[in-house]
Amino acid sequence: MGGITDEWLFYGGMFLAAGSLIALILYLCVSKLRFARLRAQLEKEYGKRER
């Protein structure tokens, strides 16, 4: 076990964490857009929601 293995694990973990964060941001943006479209479609078909 050399120093290179430790560095690969460290930077690999950081890369994986950064990729997960980017995937989370993309998921949240896409789901927010889809929810807005769904809400608009439901309002069009059924009218405004009464609370």
Contacts in CASP RR format, 6 or more apart in sequence:
PFRMAT RR
TARGET T0000
AUTHOR 0000-0000-0000
METHOD contacts of the structure
MODEL  1
MGGITDEWLFYGGMFLAAGSLIALILYLCVSKLRFARLRAQLEKEYGKRE
R
42 49 0 8 1.000
43 49 0 8 1.000
END
